[in-house]
């Protein structure tokens, strides 16, 4: 089963590396990409059932990943959201989880844990 991912990431280099890695390692398909909060929230509103996992960076070209997490609070069962950031401070982790993130991962030190999360049945199953 292919995991359908919506990616919110403004760094082109990270996207260029992350998308094929997700496809290879996590058997995923990236069904949408946004670089800012407004574009992410617009895509999510227009495609409410097109994704299973939202991968959200916090610092974006416009707005914040926290605003995207707010939009995701009323997501459907079976849809999950994770934060993938360079700044996983205790405060950021707490705020992200309080806004409904299922997990928070550090881009530089926790990619293995992130990919393991993507492979878990919970990433494909109902919440």
CNS distance restraints for C-alpha pairs under 8 A (distance, minus, plus):
assign (resid   1 and name CA) (resid  27 and name CA) 7.69 0.50 0.50
assign (resid   2 and name CA) (resid  27 and name CA) 5.58 0.50 0.50
assign (resid   2 and name CA) (resid  28 and name CA) 5.13 0.50 0.50
assign (resid   2 and name CA) (resid  29 and name CA) 6.49 0.50 0.50
assign (resid   3 and name CA) (resid  26 and name CA) 7.56 0.50 0.50
assign (resid   3 and name CA) (resid  27 and name CA) 6.46 0.50 0.50
assign (resid   3 and name CA) (resid  28 and name CA) 4.41 0.50 0.50
assign (resid   3 and name CA) (resid  29 and name CA) 6.09 0.50 0.50
assign (resid   3 and name CA) (resid  51 and name CA) 7.99 0.50 0.50
assign (resid   3 and name CA) (resid  52 and name CA) 6.49 0.50 0.50
assign (resid   3 and name CA) (resid  53 and name CA) 7.36 0.50 0.50
assign (resid   3 and name CA) (resid 118 and name CA) 7.82 0.50 0.50
assign (resid   3 and name CA) (resid 123 and name CA) 7.68 0.50 0.50
assign (resid   3 and name CA) (resid 124 and name CA) 6.55 0.50 0.50
assign (resid   4 and name CA) (resid  28 and name CA) 5.80 0.50 0.50
assign (resid   4 and name CA) (resid  29 and name CA) 5.01 0.50 0.50
assign (resid   4 and name CA) (resid  30 and name CA) 5.92 0.50 0.50
assign (resid   4 and name CA) (resid  31 and name CA) 6.12 0.50 0.50
assign (resid   4 and name CA) (resid  50 and name CA) 7.30 0.50 0.50
assign (resid   4 and name CA) (resid  51 and name CA) 4.88 0.50 0.50
assign (resid   4 and name CA) (resid  52 and name CA) 5.24 0.50 0.50
assign (resid   4 and name CA) (resid  53 and name CA) 6.36 0.50 0.50
assign (resid   5 and name CA) (resid  28 and name CA) 6.74 0.50 0.50
assign (resid   5 and name CA) (resid  29 and name CA) 6.02 0.50 0.50
assign (resid   5 and name CA) (resid  30 and name CA) 4.66 0.50 0.50
assign (resid   5 and name CA) (resid  31 and name CA) 5.82 0.50 0.50
assign (resid   5 and name CA) (resid  32 and name CA) 7.16 0.50 0.50
assign (resid   5 and name CA) (resid  51 and name CA) 5.55 0.50 0.50
assign (resid   5 and name CA) (resid  52 and name CA) 6.02 0.50 0.50
assign (resid   5 and name CA) (resid  53 and name CA) 4.81 0.50 0.50
assign (resid   5 and name CA) (resid  54 and name CA) 5.68 0.50 0.50
assign (resid   5 and name CA) (resid  55 and name CA) 7.03 0.50 0.50
assign (resid   6 and name CA) (resid  30 and name CA) 5.86 0.50 0.50
assign (resid   6 and name CA) (resid  31 and name CA) 5.75 0.50 0.50
assign (resid   6 and name CA) (resid  32 and name CA) 4.87 0.50 0.50
assign (resid   6 and name CA) (resid  33 and name CA) 5.94 0.50 0.50
assign (resid   6 and name CA) (resid  51 and name CA) 6.11 0.50 0.50
assign (resid   6 and name CA) (resid  52 and name CA) 7.81 0.50 0.50
assign (resid   6 and name CA) (resid  53 and name CA) 6.28 0.50 0.50
assign (resid   6 and name CA) (resid  54 and name CA) 4.70 0.50 0.50
assign (resid   6 and name CA) (resid  55 and name CA) 6.22 0.50 0.50
assign (resid   7 and name CA) (resid  30 and name CA) 6.91 0.50 0.50
assign (resid   7 and name CA) (resid  32 and name CA) 6.24 0.50 0.50
assign (resid   7 and name CA) (resid  33 and name CA) 4.77 0.50 0.50
assign (resid   7 and name CA) (resid  34 and name CA) 6.46 0.50 0.50
assign (resid   7 and name CA) (resid  54 and name CA) 5.95 0.50 0.50
assign (resid   7 and name CA) (resid  55 and name CA) 4.93 0.50 0.50
assign (resid   7 and name CA) (resid  56 and name CA) 6.22 0.50 0.50
assign (resid   8 and name CA) (resid  33 and name CA) 5.73 0.50 0.50
assign (resid   8 and name CA) (resid  34 and name CA) 4.82 0.50 0.50
assign (resid   8 and name CA) (resid  35 and name CA) 5.81 0.50 0.50
assign (resid   8 and name CA) (resid  36 and name CA) 7.13 0.50 0.50
assign (resid   8 and name CA) (resid  40 and name CA) 6.55 0.50 0.50
assign (resid   8 and name CA) (resid  54 and name CA) 7.50 0.50 0.50
assign (resid   8 and name CA) (resid  55 and name CA) 6.05 0.50 0.50
assign (resid   8 and name CA) (resid  56 and name CA) 4.72 0.50 0.50
assign (resid   8 and name CA) (resid  57 and name CA) 5.93 0.50 0.50
assign (resid   8 and name CA) (resid  65 and name CA) 7.71 0.50 0.50
assign (resid   9 and name CA) (resid  14 and name CA) 7.70 0.50 0.50
assign (resid   9 and name CA) (resid  15 and name CA) 6.75 0.50 0.50
assign (resid   9 and name CA) (resid  33 and name CA) 7.28 0.50 0.50
assign (resid   9 and name CA) (resid  34 and name CA) 6.33 0.50 0.50
assign (resid   9 and name CA) (resid  35 and name CA) 5.19 0.50 0.50
assign (resid   9 and name CA) (resid  36 and name CA) 7.57 0.50 0.50
assign (resid   9 and name CA) (resid  56 and name CA) 6.56 0.50 0.50
assign (resid   9 and name CA) (resid  57 and name CA) 5.46 0.50 0.50
assign (resid   9 and name CA) (resid  60 and name CA) 6.73 0.50 0.50
assign (resid  10 and name CA) (resid  15 and name CA) 7.83 0.50 0.50
assign (resid  10 and name CA) (resid  34 and name CA) 7.15 0.50 0.50
assign (resid  10 and name CA) (resid  35 and name CA) 4.10 0.50 0.50
assign (resid  10 and name CA) (resid  36 and name CA) 6.75 0.50 0.50
assign (resid  10 and name CA) (resid  57 and name CA) 7.95 0.50 0.50
assign (resid  10 and name CA) (resid  60 and name CA) 5.49 0.50 0.50
assign (resid  10 and name CA) (resid  61 and name CA) 5.91 0.50 0.50
assign (resid  11 and name CA) (resid  15 and name CA) 6.31 0.50 0.50
assign (resid  11 and name CA) (resid  35 and name CA) 7.71 0.50 0.50
assign (resid  12 and name CA) (resid  16 and name CA) 6.00 0.50 0.50
assign (resid  13 and name CA) (resid  17 and name CA) 6.34 0.50 0.50
assign (resid  14 and name CA) (resid  18 and name CA) 5.77 0.50 0.50
assign (resid  15 and name CA) (resid  19 and name CA) 5.77 0.50 0.50
assign (resid  16 and name CA) (resid  20 and name CA) 7.26 0.50 0.50
assign (resid  17 and name CA) (resid  21 and name CA) 6.43 0.50 0.50
assign (resid  18 and name CA) (resid  22 and name CA) 5.99 0.50 0.50
assign (resid  19 and name CA) (resid  23 and name CA) 6.28 0.50 0.50
assign (resid  19 and name CA) (resid  30 and name CA) 6.71 0.50 0.50
assign (resid  20 and name CA) (resid  24 and name CA) 6.09 0.50 0.50
assign (resid  21 and name CA) (resid  25 and name CA) 5.70 0.50 0.50
assign (resid  21 and name CA) (resid  26 and name CA) 7.51 0.50 0.50
assign (resid  22 and name CA) (resid  26 and name CA) 4.99 0.50 0.50
assign (resid  22 and name CA) (resid  27 and name CA) 6.58 0.50 0.50
assign (resid  22 and name CA) (resid  28 and name CA) 5.60 0.50 0.50
assign (resid  22 and name CA) (resid  29 and name CA) 7.47 0.50 0.50
assign (resid  22 and name CA) (resid  30 and name CA) 7.96 0.50 0.50
assign (resid  22 and name CA) (resid 115 and name CA) 7.55 0.50 0.50
assign (resid  23 and name CA) (resid  27 and name CA) 4.96 0.50 0.50
assign (resid  23 and name CA) (resid  28 and name CA) 4.53 0.50 0.50
assign (resid  23 and name CA) (resid  29 and name CA) 5.79 0.50 0.50
assign (resid  23 and name CA) (resid  30 and name CA) 7.64 0.50 0.50
assign (resid  24 and name CA) (resid  28 and name CA) 7.36 0.50 0.50
assign (resid  25 and name CA) (resid 115 and name CA) 7.10 0.50 0.50
assign (resid  26 and name CA) (resid 115 and name CA) 6.25 0.50 0.50
assign (resid  26 and name CA) (resid 116 and name CA) 7.93 0.50 0.50
assign (resid  26 and name CA) (resid 118 and name CA) 5.90 0.50 0.50
assign (resid  26 and name CA) (resid 119 and name CA) 5.59 0.50 0.50
assign (resid  27 and name CA) (resid 119 and name CA) 7.89 0.50 0.50
assign (resid  31 and name CA) (resid  50 and name CA) 7.33 0.50 0.50
assign (resid  31 and name CA) (resid  51 and name CA) 6.97 0.50 0.50
assign (resid  32 and name CA) (resid  43 and name CA) 7.74 0.50 0.50
assign (resid  33 and name CA) (resid  40 and name CA) 7.53 0.50 0.50
assign (resid  34 and name CA) (resid  39 and name CA) 5.69 0.50 0.50
assign (resid  34 and name CA) (resid  40 and name CA) 5.05 0.50 0.50
assign (resid  34 and name CA) (resid  43 and name CA) 7.82 0.50 0.50
assign (resid  35 and name CA) (resid  39 and name CA) 6.95 0.50 0.50
assign (resid  35 and name CA) (resid  40 and name CA) 7.23 0.50 0.50
assign (resid  35 and name CA) (resid  60 and name CA) 6.20 0.50 0.50
assign (resid  35 and name CA) (resid  61 and name CA) 6.05 0.50 0.50
assign (resid  35 and name CA) (resid  62 and name CA) 7.48 0.50 0.50
assign (resid  36 and name CA) (resid  40 and name CA) 6.08 0.50 0.50
assign (resid  36 and name CA) (resid  60 and name CA) 5.22 0.50 0.50
assign (resid  36 and name CA) (resid  61 and name CA) 5.24 0.50 0.50
assign (resid  36 and name CA) (resid  62 and name CA) 4.59 0.50 0.50
assign (resid  36 and name CA) (resid  63 and name CA) 6.01 0.50 0.50
assign (resid  36 and name CA) (resid  64 and name CA) 7.17 0.50 0.50
assign (resid  36 and name CA) (resid  65 and name CA) 7.97 0.50 0.50
assign (resid  37 and name CA) (resid  41 and name CA) 6.06 0.50 0.50
assign (resid  37 and name CA) (resid  60 and name CA) 7.09 0.50 0.50
assign (resid  37 and name CA) (resid  62 and name CA) 5.95 0.50 0.50
assign (resid  37 and name CA) (resid  63 and name CA) 4.91 0.50 0.50
assign (resid  37 and name CA) (resid  64 and name CA) 5.68 0.50 0.50
assign (resid  37 and name CA) (resid  65 and name CA) 6.35 0.50 0.50
assign (resid  37 and name CA) (resid  67 and name CA) 6.38 0.50 0.50
assign (resid  37 and name CA) (resid  68 and name CA) 5.82 0.50 0.50
assign (resid  38 and name CA) (resid  42 and name CA) 6.06 0.50 0.50
assign (resid  38 and name CA) (resid  62 and name CA) 7.33 0.50 0.50
assign (resid  38 and name CA) (resid  63 and name CA) 7.12 0.50 0.50
assign (resid  39 and name CA) (resid  43 and name CA) 6.08 0.50 0.50
assign (resid  40 and name CA) (resid  44 and name CA) 6.13 0.50 0.50
assign (resid  40 and name CA) (resid  68 and name CA) 6.73 0.50 0.50
assign (resid  41 and name CA) (resid  45 and name CA) 6.11 0.50 0.50
assign (resid  41 and name CA) (resid  68 and name CA) 6.14 0.50 0.50
assign (resid  41 and name CA) (resid  71 and name CA) 6.53 0.50 0.50
assign (resid  42 and name CA) (resid  46 and name CA) 6.26 0.50 0.50
assign (resid  43 and name CA) (resid  47 and name CA) 5.98 0.50 0.50
assign (resid  44 and name CA) (resid  48 and name CA) 5.50 0.50 0.50
assign (resid  47 and name CA) (resid  51 and name CA) 7.73 0.50 0.50
assign (resid  48 and name CA) (resid  75 and name CA) 7.91 0.50 0.50
assign (resid  49 and name CA) (resid  76 and name CA) 7.97 0.50 0.50
assign (resid  51 and name CA) (resid  79 and name CA) 7.07 0.50 0.50
assign (resid  52 and name CA) (resid  78 and name CA) 6.45 0.50 0.50
assign (resid  52 and name CA) (resid  79 and name CA) 4.45 0.50 0.50
assign (resid  52 and name CA) (resid  80 and name CA) 6.14 0.50 0.50
assign (resid  52 and name CA) (resid 123 and name CA) 7.24 0.50 0.50
assign (resid  52 and name CA) (resid 124 and name CA) 6.71 0.50 0.50
assign (resid  53 and name CA) (resid  79 and name CA) 5.70 0.50 0.50
assign (resid  53 and name CA) (resid  80 and name CA) 4.74 0.50 0.50
assign (resid  53 and name CA) (resid  81 and name CA) 5.54 0.50 0.50
assign (resid  53 and name CA) (resid  82 and name CA) 7.51 0.50 0.50
assign (resid  53 and name CA) (resid 123 and name CA) 6.77 0.50 0.50
assign (resid  54 and name CA) (resid  79 and name CA) 7.81 0.50 0.50
assign (resid  54 and name CA) (resid  80 and name CA) 6.23 0.50 0.50
assign (resid  54 and name CA) (resid  81 and name CA) 4.59 0.50 0.50
assign (resid  54 and name CA) (resid  82 and name CA) 6.29 0.50 0.50
assign (resid  55 and name CA) (resid  81 and name CA) 6.00 0.50 0.50
assign (resid  55 and name CA) (resid  82 and name CA) 5.12 0.50 0.50
assign (resid  55 and name CA) (resid  83 and name CA) 5.84 0.50 0.50
assign (resid  55 and name CA) (resid  84 and name CA) 6.48 0.50 0.50
assign (resid  56 and name CA) (resid  65 and name CA) 5.94 0.50 0.50
assign (resid  56 and name CA) (resid  68 and name CA) 7.59 0.50 0.50
assign (resid  56 and name CA) (resid  69 and name CA) 7.89 0.50 0.50
assign (resid  56 and name CA) (resid  81 and name CA) 7.32 0.50 0.50
assign (resid  56 and name CA) (resid  82 and name CA) 6.16 0.50 0.50
assign (resid  56 and name CA) (resid  83 and name CA) 4.75 0.50 0.50
assign (resid  56 and name CA) (resid  84 and name CA) 5.85 0.50 0.50
assign (resid  56 and name CA) (resid  85 and name CA) 7.86 0.50 0.50
assign (resid  57 and name CA) (resid  65 and name CA) 5.61 0.50 0.50
assign (resid  57 and name CA) (resid  83 and name CA) 5.74 0.50 0.50
assign (resid  57 and name CA) (resid  84 and name CA) 5.18 0.50 0.50
assign (resid  57 and name CA) (resid  85 and name CA) 5.23 0.50 0.50
assign (resid  58 and name CA) (resid  64 and name CA) 5.39 0.50 0.50
assign (resid  58 and name CA) (resid  65 and name CA) 3.90 0.50 0.50
assign (resid  58 and name CA) (resid  66 and name CA) 6.24 0.50 0.50
assign (resid  58 and name CA) (resid  83 and name CA) 7.16 0.50 0.50
assign (resid  58 and name CA) (resid  84 and name CA) 7.66 0.50 0.50
assign (resid  58 and name CA) (resid  85 and name CA) 6.26 0.50 0.50
assign (resid  59 and name CA) (resid  63 and name CA) 7.60 0.50 0.50
assign (resid  59 and name CA) (resid  64 and name CA) 5.51 0.50 0.50
assign (resid  59 and name CA) (resid  65 and name CA) 6.32 0.50 0.50
assign (resid  59 and name CA) (resid  85 and name CA) 7.93 0.50 0.50
assign (resid  60 and name CA) (resid  64 and name CA) 5.63 0.50 0.50
assign (resid  60 and name CA) (resid  65 and name CA) 6.84 0.50 0.50
assign (resid  63 and name CA) (resid  67 and name CA) 7.12 0.50 0.50
assign (resid  64 and name CA) (resid  68 and name CA) 6.94 0.50 0.50
assign (resid  65 and name CA) (resid  69 and name CA) 6.23 0.50 0.50
assign (resid  66 and name CA) (resid  70 and name CA) 6.32 0.50 0.50
assign (resid  66 and name CA) (resid  96 and name CA) 6.80 0.50 0.50
assign (resid  66 and name CA) (resid  99 and name CA) 7.50 0.50 0.50
assign (resid  67 and name CA) (resid  71 and name CA) 6.47 0.50 0.50
assign (resid  68 and name CA) (resid  72 and name CA) 6.33 0.50 0.50
assign (resid  69 and name CA) (resid  73 and name CA) 6.36 0.50 0.50
assign (resid  69 and name CA) (resid  81 and name CA) 7.57 0.50 0.50
assign (resid  69 and name CA) (resid  96 and name CA) 7.35 0.50 0.50
assign (resid  69 and name CA) (resid  99 and name CA) 5.96 0.50 0.50
assign (resid  69 and name CA) (resid 100 and name CA) 6.71 0.50 0.50
assign (resid  69 and name CA) (resid 101 and name CA) 6.83 0.50 0.50
assign (resid  70 and name CA) (resid  99 and name CA) 6.00 0.50 0.50
assign (resid  70 and name CA) (resid 100 and name CA) 7.74 0.50 0.50
assign (resid  72 and name CA) (resid  81 and name CA) 7.48 0.50 0.50
assign (resid  72 and name CA) (resid 100 and name CA) 7.55 0.50 0.50
assign (resid  73 and name CA) (resid  99 and name CA) 6.73 0.50 0.50
assign (resid  73 and name CA) (resid 100 and name CA) 5.78 0.50 0.50
assign (resid  75 and name CA) (resid  79 and name CA) 6.30 0.50 0.50
assign (resid  75 and name CA) (resid  80 and name CA) 7.90 0.50 0.50
assign (resid  77 and name CA) (resid 126 and name CA) 4.92 0.50 0.50
assign (resid  77 and name CA) (resid 127 and name CA) 5.17 0.50 0.50
assign (resid  78 and name CA) (resid 123 and name CA) 7.56 0.50 0.50
assign (resid  78 and name CA) (resid 124 and name CA) 6.50 0.50 0.50
assign (resid  78 and name CA) (resid 125 and name CA) 5.00 0.50 0.50
assign (resid  78 and name CA) (resid 126 and name CA) 3.47 0.50 0.50
assign (resid  78 and name CA) (resid 127 and name CA) 5.21 0.50 0.50
assign (resid  79 and name CA) (resid 123 and name CA) 7.59 0.50 0.50
assign (resid  79 and name CA) (resid 124 and name CA) 7.78 0.50 0.50
assign (resid  79 and name CA) (resid 125 and name CA) 7.85 0.50 0.50
assign (resid  79 and name CA) (resid 126 and name CA) 6.97 0.50 0.50
assign (resid  79 and name CA) (resid 127 and name CA) 7.09 0.50 0.50
assign (resid  80 and name CA) (resid 101 and name CA) 7.46 0.50 0.50
assign (resid  80 and name CA) (resid 102 and name CA) 6.43 0.50 0.50
assign (resid  80 and name CA) (resid 123 and name CA) 6.55 0.50 0.50
assign (resid  80 and name CA) (resid 127 and name CA) 7.54 0.50 0.50
assign (resid  81 and name CA) (resid 100 and name CA) 7.50 0.50 0.50
assign (resid  81 and name CA) (resid 101 and name CA) 5.10 0.50 0.50
assign (resid  81 and name CA) (resid 102 and name CA) 5.64 0.50 0.50
assign (resid  81 and name CA) (resid 103 and name CA) 7.38 0.50 0.50
assign (resid  82 and name CA) (resid 101 and name CA) 5.23 0.50 0.50
assign (resid  82 and name CA) (resid 102 and name CA) 5.52 0.50 0.50
assign (resid  82 and name CA) (resid 103 and name CA) 4.98 0.50 0.50
assign (resid  82 and name CA) (resid 104 and name CA) 5.72 0.50 0.50
assign (resid  82 and name CA) (resid 105 and name CA) 7.56 0.50 0.50
assign (resid  83 and name CA) (resid  96 and name CA) 7.28 0.50 0.50
assign (resid  83 and name CA) (resid 101 and name CA) 6.72 0.50 0.50
assign (resid  83 and name CA) (resid 103 and name CA) 6.42 0.50 0.50
assign (resid  83 and name CA) (resid 104 and name CA) 4.62 0.50 0.50
assign (resid  83 and name CA) (resid 105 and name CA) 6.04 0.50 0.50
assign (resid  84 and name CA) (resid 104 and name CA) 6.10 0.50 0.50
assign (resid  84 and name CA) (resid 105 and name CA) 4.89 0.50 0.50
assign (resid  84 and name CA) (resid 106 and name CA) 5.88 0.50 0.50
assign (resid  84 and name CA) (resid 107 and name CA) 5.79 0.50 0.50
assign (resid  85 and name CA) (resid 104 and name CA) 7.67 0.50 0.50
assign (resid  85 and name CA) (resid 105 and name CA) 6.38 0.50 0.50
assign (resid  85 and name CA) (resid 106 and name CA) 5.22 0.50 0.50
assign (resid  85 and name CA) (resid 107 and name CA) 5.36 0.50 0.50
assign (resid  86 and name CA) (resid 106 and name CA) 5.50 0.50 0.50
assign (resid  86 and name CA) (resid 107 and name CA) 5.32 0.50 0.50
assign (resid  86 and name CA) (resid 108 and name CA) 6.60 0.50 0.50
assign (resid  87 and name CA) (resid  92 and name CA) 7.39 0.50 0.50
assign (resid  87 and name CA) (resid 106 and name CA) 6.89 0.50 0.50
assign (resid  88 and name CA) (resid  92 and name CA) 5.75 0.50 0.50
assign (resid  88 and name CA) (resid  93 and name CA) 5.92 0.50 0.50
assign (resid  88 and name CA) (resid 104 and name CA) 7.13 0.50 0.50
assign (resid  88 and name CA) (resid 105 and name CA) 6.91 0.50 0.50
assign (resid  88 and name CA) (resid 106 and name CA) 5.72 0.50 0.50
assign (resid  89 and name CA) (resid  93 and name CA) 6.13 0.50 0.50
assign (resid  90 and name CA) (resid  94 and name CA) 6.10 0.50 0.50
assign (resid  91 and name CA) (resid  95 and name CA) 6.14 0.50 0.50
assign (resid  92 and name CA) (resid  96 and name CA) 5.96 0.50 0.50
assign (resid  93 and name CA) (resid  97 and name CA) 6.10 0.50 0.50
assign (resid  93 and name CA) (resid 104 and name CA) 6.11 0.50 0.50
assign (resid  94 and name CA) (resid  98 and name CA) 6.02 0.50 0.50
assign (resid  95 and name CA) (resid  99 and name CA) 6.20 0.50 0.50
assign (resid  96 and name CA) (resid 100 and name CA) 6.55 0.50 0.50
assign (resid  96 and name CA) (resid 101 and name CA) 5.50 0.50 0.50
assign (resid  96 and name CA) (resid 104 and name CA) 7.29 0.50 0.50
assign (resid  97 and name CA) (resid 101 and name CA) 4.65 0.50 0.50
assign (resid  97 and name CA) (resid 102 and name CA) 6.53 0.50 0.50
assign (resid  97 and name CA) (resid 103 and name CA) 6.85 0.50 0.50
assign (resid  97 and name CA) (resid 104 and name CA) 7.63 0.50 0.50
assign (resid 105 and name CA) (resid 110 and name CA) 5.58 0.50 0.50
assign (resid 105 and name CA) (resid 111 and name CA) 7.09 0.50 0.50
assign (resid 105 and name CA) (resid 113 and name CA) 7.49 0.50 0.50
assign (resid 105 and name CA) (resid 114 and name CA) 6.22 0.50 0.50
assign (resid 106 and name CA) (resid 110 and name CA) 5.00 0.50 0.50
assign (resid 106 and name CA) (resid 111 and name CA) 6.96 0.50 0.50
assign (resid 107 and name CA) (resid 111 and name CA) 5.88 0.50 0.50
assign (resid 110 and name CA) (resid 114 and name CA) 6.22 0.50 0.50
assign (resid 111 and name CA) (resid 115 and name CA) 6.13 0.50 0.50
assign (resid 112 and name CA) (resid 116 and name CA) 6.12 0.50 0.50
assign (resid 113 and name CA) (resid 117 and name CA) 6.14 0.50 0.50
assign (resid 114 and name CA) (resid 118 and name CA) 6.38 0.50 0.50
assign (resid 115 and name CA) (resid 119 and name CA) 6.38 0.50 0.50
assign (resid 116 and name CA) (resid 120 and name CA) 6.36 0.50 0.50
assign (resid 117 and name CA) (resid 123 and name CA) 6.83 0.50 0.50
assign (resid 118 and name CA) (resid 123 and name CA) 5.73 0.50 0.50
assign (resid 119 and name CA) (resid 123 and name CA) 6.90 0.50 0.50
assign (resid 120 and name CA) (resid 124 and name CA) 7.40 0.50 0.50
assign (resid 121 and name CA) (resid 125 and name CA) 6.00 0.50 0.50
assign (resid 122 and name CA) (resid 126 and name CA) 6.99 0.50 0.50
assign (resid 122 and name CA) (resid 127 and name CA) 7.32 0.50 0.50
